[in-house]
Amino acid sequence: MNEPEKLIPPHGGYRKLKSFQVAQLAYDVTVRFCERYIEKRSRTHDQMVQAARSGVQNIAEGSQASGTSKKTELKLTNVARASLEELRLDYEDYLRQHGLAQWPREDSRRAELIARRPATADDVAAWVREMHDGRHGPSGLGGRCGLGGQSGPNQESTESTKSTESTESTRSTYAEISANGALALLAVACSLLDRQLVALGRAFVDEGGFTERLFRVRSERRTRR
């Protein structure tokens, strides 16, 4: 005998959604990126963090609301998708405005990050360090290499200038890798949400929302009586 349809079905299992997990990771990475590379008092800093947070929160809120409103779930999931798209544009703008490269989607470095399935921002940070060291080697970290003997005033000034330039170059390189890593994560999250929206739309059309379910439950109970 078939189980009677429940008026309020199981809902709120957003923590198990892959889209939620990746969006939450992108949020954590964005908070770190903004703290390090975006001026804290700038509007961009707040907008990027809020866009990342909105992506996570709306997935959760939509999942929780799905018990009584599939329409609300669909709407909030779409808001989450739009927020992550806004965040993706912010990262692209950062790279363009700072003269840094935006890696193509088929770049092997992006593929490597995704293949690792990072679970935390620390996992992503480890990948960033490996990408940097593999590209520049130990001497690219701003240390003084090949220097010996006592330095005169002019030499010290030259060394100081080179050290500053090296530090700025290193910072830019880390920023480029970090931003492209975030873009790779956002591409995954957006793709997952696109598929989730298609599935939610199909379910809403096929099964209806709370009103239709209420009608079916009432009809079934009258039939049983």
PESULLIN-V526586 format. One record per pair of residues at least 6 apart in sequence whose ideal C-beta (glycine too) atoms are under 6 Angstrom apart, sorted by the first residue. I is the first residue (numbers start at 1). J is the second residue. D is the distance in Angstrom with one decimal. If there is no record, write none. Layout:
BEGIN
i:I j:J d:D
i:I j:J d:D
END
This chain:
BEGIN
i:4 j:220 d:5.8
i:5 j:216 d:5.8
i:5 j:217 d:5.6
i:7 j:217 d:5.0
i:8 j:67 d:4.6
i:11 j:66 d:4.5
i:11 j:67 d:3.7
i:12 j:63 d:5.6
i:12 j:64 d:4.6
i:14 j:20 d:4.9
i:14 j:59 d:5.8
i:14 j:60 d:4.6
i:14 j:63 d:3.6
i:18 j:192 d:5.5
i:19 j:192 d:4.0
i:19 j:193 d:5.1
i:19 j:196 d:5.6
i:20 j:59 d:4.7
i:22 j:188 d:5.2
i:22 j:189 d:4.3
i:23 j:55 d:4.6
i:23 j:56 d:5.0
i:23 j:189 d:4.7
i:24 j:56 d:5.0
i:26 j:185 d:4.6
i:26 j:186 d:5.5
i:26 j:189 d:5.7
i:27 j:52 d:4.1
i:27 j:53 d:5.9
i:27 j:56 d:5.0
i:28 j:121 d:4.1
i:29 j:121 d:5.1
i:29 j:124 d:5.3
i:29 j:182 d:5.2
i:30 j:48 d:5.7
i:30 j:52 d:4.1
i:31 j:49 d:6.0
i:32 j:121 d:5.6
i:33 j:178 d:5.5
i:34 j:45 d:5.0
i:34 j:48 d:5.4
i:34 j:49 d:5.6
i:37 j:175 d:5.0
i:38 j:44 d:5.7
i:38 j:45 d:4.4
i:48 j:90 d:4.9
i:51 j:83 d:4.9
i:51 j:86 d:4.7
i:51 j:87 d:4.1
i:52 j:87 d:5.4
i:54 j:83 d:3.8
i:55 j:80 d:4.8
i:55 j:83 d:4.4
i:55 j:84 d:4.3
i:58 j:76 d:4.6
i:58 j:79 d:4.6
i:58 j:80 d:3.8
i:59 j:80 d:4.7
i:61 j:76 d:5.2
i:62 j:73 d:4.3
i:62 j:76 d:3.3
i:62 j:77 d:4.6
i:65 j:72 d:4.3
i:65 j:73 d:5.5
i:66 j:73 d:3.9
i:68 j:210 d:5.0
i:69 j:210 d:5.8
i:70 j:204 d:4.9
i:70 j:209 d:4.7
i:71 j:209 d:5.3
i:74 j:200 d:4.8
i:74 j:204 d:6.0
i:77 j:197 d:5.8
i:81 j:193 d:4.3
i:84 j:186 d:5.6
i:84 j:189 d:5.6
i:84 j:190 d:5.5
i:88 j:186 d:4.7
i:91 j:179 d:4.9
i:91 j:182 d:5.5
i:91 j:183 d:5.2
i:94 j:179 d:5.7
i:95 j:102 d:4.8
i:95 j:179 d:5.4
i:100 j:176 d:4.1
i:103 j:110 d:5.8
i:103 j:180 d:4.6
i:109 j:131 d:5.8
i:110 j:184 d:4.1
i:113 j:127 d:5.2
i:113 j:181 d:5.5
i:113 j:184 d:5.2
i:114 j:184 d:5.9
i:118 j:124 d:5.0
i:124 j:181 d:5.7
i:128 j:177 d:4.9
i:128 j:178 d:5.4
i:131 j:177 d:4.9
i:132 j:173 d:5.8
i:132 j:174 d:6.0
i:132 j:177 d:5.9
i:139 j:145 d:4.7
i:142 j:166 d:4.7
i:142 j:167 d:4.7
i:142 j:170 d:5.2
END
